[in-house]
Amino acid sequence: MSAAVKIEDVRVPLGEDFPEIRASVRRICGNFPGAYWRDLEAREAYPAEFVKALTEAGYLAALIPEEYGGVGLPLRAAAVILEEIHASGCNAGACHAQMYIMGTLLRHGSAEQKSRYLPQIARGELRLQAFGVTEPTTGTDTTKLKTRAVREGDHYVIHGQKVWTSRALHSDLMLLLARTTPLDQVKRKTEGLSVFLLDIGACRGKGLEIRPLKAMVNHNTTEVFFDGARVPAENLIGEEGKGFRYILDGINAERILVASEAIGDARWFTKTAVAYAKQRIVFDRPIGQNQGIQFPIARAHAETEAADLLLRKAAALFEAGLPCGDDTNMAKMLAADASWHAGEACMQTHGGFGYAREYDVERKWRETRLFQIAPISTNLVLAYIGEHILGMPRSY
Ligand SMILES: Cc1cc2nc3c(=O)[nH]c(=O)nc-3n(C[C@H](O)[C@H](O)[C@H](O)COP(=O)(O)OP(=O)(O)OC[C@H]3O[C@@H](n4cnc5c(N)ncnc54)[C@H](O)[C@@H]3O)c2cc1C
């Protein structure tokens, strides 16, 4: 049974708040109001202008070290960027993956791979936005994934299928997890998986097909089919067979960043609900005067503050290189719950107008529901807490 690391024991400060970054991100987001996102959704289009603005401001290269042309900021700064994007009513789903996928390349890529790709990514000339892990038949049971990569000379030949590979049609590169040694030939199921940096443009039409997947939110997500796509062996990241560990290494960063988006959503919902509750008059008084309206918003606010504190602790531990899995998982779940409760309160506060597209409440409500499922579902976090933190028997 592992006790969560206590912040006072390790004397890690809770991290900076980066007020200048917050203000600057808010300014950029001001140019992308609700109407922009509604129009994109109607056309199922990618927010290219929004991504360009963030790239030009250097925010998508926040975590790339300065030696590769990035800004070299800590994870907490990236979390603040994503939180502010969501608190401003925008959505970072179109580009957030670049922040955490890049970590796998940075930590485990060769010097040659890093100097070839990272500066181009930092300059916005290459997009590393697609992350191919989830498969249709195996879901959360990642080590059973069926996509195979077989070495043939100086290439790996890929066969298989991915699902929910977001942004694959808007990315130049995909970080792909595939099995290089069959499951029945490895000692542990986590072995024999490898990570590749796949050049989408070079492979499309040559054993790689990408089809848009219509979804409840405008997440530009896709199904990806591999039928003999060839990836140069030099695009293998790190050692063959160690890919699952490389992906796990990046998972805490991913969860901290996604939880920050949930916190941002929660703040947008609370602010929007409070404004409407004060201004909407029914039965000759503001609806916010009724406890039935006021209390769910107040509760969601308290939940958001609590989740944010745990999230800051997780980010501080991550930065300090200390074990952060327990706090990261709990913070991700609590942030997702806080945003969902805030979304529900905001929706209910708006009554029928919550359903009107022009208020953006229903869009944000649909968007924030995702955090209960991806990148890790609530049940799987609870299973982690039960088993790894509380020491109860493994439930699956
Ligand atoms: C909009 C969107 C974008 C996404 N983008 C990406 C992406 O870019 N790249 C990528 O690789 N993936 C992506 N995903 C996939 C996402 O990470 C998965 O959907 C998520 O991890 C859950 O996996 P699954 O859908 O296969 O659910 P399953 O694994 O099939 O689980 C279904 C349900 O059963 C529950 N469950 C399963 N096993 C247990 C158990 N042992 N105990 C209790 N409950 C259990 C789960 O909690 C879940 O609620 C995206 C998904 C969506 C919806």
PDBQT file of the ligand as one rigid body, heavy atoms in Angstrom, charges set to zero:
ROOT
HETATM    1  C1  LIG A 401     -13.281  12.287 -28.170  1.00  0.00    +0.000 C 
HETATM    2  C2  LIG A 401     -12.236  11.251 -27.833  1.00  0.00    +0.000 A 
HETATM    3  C3  LIG A 401     -10.913  11.491 -28.164  1.00  0.00    +0.000 A 
HETATM    4  C4  LIG A 401      -9.936  10.520 -27.912  1.00  0.00    +0.000 A 
HETATM    5  N1  LIG A 401      -8.640  10.738 -28.352  1.00  0.00    +0.000 NA
HETATM    6  C5  LIG A 401      -7.744   9.719 -28.271  1.00  0.00    +0.000 A 
HETATM    7  C6  LIG A 401      -6.442   9.842 -28.889  1.00  0.00    +0.000 A 
HETATM    8  O1  LIG A 401      -6.101  10.865 -29.462  1.00  0.00    +0.000 OA
HETATM    9  N2  LIG A 401      -5.613   8.769 -28.854  1.00  0.00    +0.000 N 
HETATM   10  C7  LIG A 401      -5.956   7.593 -28.240  1.00  0.00    +0.000 A 
HETATM   11  O2  LIG A 401      -5.150   6.667 -28.240  1.00  0.00    +0.000 OA
HETATM   12  N3  LIG A 401      -7.167   7.445 -27.633  1.00  0.00    +0.000 NA
HETATM   13  C8  LIG A 401      -8.061   8.479 -27.648  1.00  0.00    +0.000 A 
HETATM   14  N4  LIG A 401      -9.314   8.336 -27.083  1.00  0.00    +0.000 N 
HETATM   15  C9  LIG A 401      -9.654   7.046 -26.464  1.00  0.00    +0.000 C 
HETATM   16  C10 LIG A 401      -9.811   7.118 -24.959  1.00  0.00    +0.000 C 
HETATM   17  O3  LIG A 401      -8.555   7.237 -24.347  1.00  0.00    +0.000 OA
HETATM   18  C11 LIG A 401     -10.589   5.842 -24.555  1.00  0.00    +0.000 C 
HETATM   19  O4  LIG A 401     -11.916   5.985 -25.059  1.00  0.00    +0.000 OA
HETATM   20  C12 LIG A 401     -10.579   5.657 -23.073  1.00  0.00    +0.000 C 
HETATM   21  O5  LIG A 401      -9.284   5.351 -22.628  1.00  0.00    +0.000 OA
HETATM   22  C13 LIG A 401     -11.524   4.510 -22.680  1.00  0.00    +0.000 C 
HETATM   23  O6  LIG A 401     -11.266   3.368 -23.460  1.00  0.00    +0.000 OA
HETATM   24  P1  LIG A 401     -12.457   2.633 -24.250  1.00  0.00    +0.000 P 
HETATM   25  O7  LIG A 401     -13.274   3.668 -24.937  1.00  0.00    +0.000 OA
HETATM   26  O8  LIG A 401     -11.901   1.567 -25.077  1.00  0.00    +0.000 OA
HETATM   27  O9  LIG A 401     -13.349   2.033 -23.091  1.00  0.00    +0.000 OA
HETATM   28  P2  LIG A 401     -13.328   0.532 -22.537  1.00  0.00    +0.000 P 
HETATM   29  O10 LIG A 401     -11.937   0.144 -22.142  1.00  0.00    +0.000 OA
HETATM   30  O11 LIG A 401     -14.050  -0.323 -23.511  1.00  0.00    +0.000 OA
HETATM   31  O12 LIG A 401     -14.228   0.705 -21.225  1.00  0.00    +0.000 OA
HETATM   32  C14 LIG A 401     -15.644   0.980 -21.327  1.00  0.00    +0.000 C 
HETATM   33  C15 LIG A 401     -16.167   1.293 -19.937  1.00  0.00    +0.000 C 
HETATM   34  O13 LIG A 401     -15.933   0.163 -19.094  1.00  0.00    +0.000 OA
HETATM   35  C16 LIG A 401     -15.227   0.549 -17.945  1.00  0.00    +0.000 C 
HETATM   36  N5  LIG A 401     -14.286  -0.510 -17.549  1.00  0.00    +0.000 N 
HETATM   37  C17 LIG A 401     -13.424  -1.220 -18.361  1.00  0.00    +0.000 A 
HETATM   38  N6  LIG A 401     -12.714  -2.086 -17.625  1.00  0.00    +0.000 NA
HETATM   39  C18 LIG A 401     -13.119  -1.932 -16.334  1.00  0.00    +0.000 A 
HETATM   40  C19 LIG A 401     -12.756  -2.510 -15.102  1.00  0.00    +0.000 A 
HETATM   41  N7  LIG A 401     -11.806  -3.467 -15.029  1.00  0.00    +0.000 N 
HETATM   42  N8  LIG A 401     -13.365  -2.098 -13.980  1.00  0.00    +0.000 NA
HETATM   43  C20 LIG A 401     -14.347  -1.172 -14.020  1.00  0.00    +0.000 A 
HETATM   44  N9  LIG A 401     -14.728  -0.552 -15.151  1.00  0.00    +0.000 NA
HETATM   45  C21 LIG A 401     -14.129  -0.929 -16.305  1.00  0.00    +0.000 A 
HETATM   46  C22 LIG A 401     -14.477   1.820 -18.317  1.00  0.00    +0.000 C 
HETATM   47  O14 LIG A 401     -14.251   2.611 -17.176  1.00  0.00    +0.000 OA
HETATM   48  C23 LIG A 401     -15.462   2.468 -19.291  1.00  0.00    +0.000 C 
HETATM   49  O15 LIG A 401     -16.371   3.267 -18.566  1.00  0.00    +0.000 OA
HETATM   50  C24 LIG A 401     -10.292   9.310 -27.268  1.00  0.00    +0.000 A 
HETATM   51  C25 LIG A 401     -11.630   9.077 -26.900  1.00  0.00    +0.000 A 
HETATM   52  C26 LIG A 401     -12.594  10.029 -27.190  1.00  0.00    +0.000 A 
HETATM   53  C27 LIG A 401     -14.029   9.726 -26.831  1.00  0.00    +0.000 C 
ENDROOT
TORSDOF 0
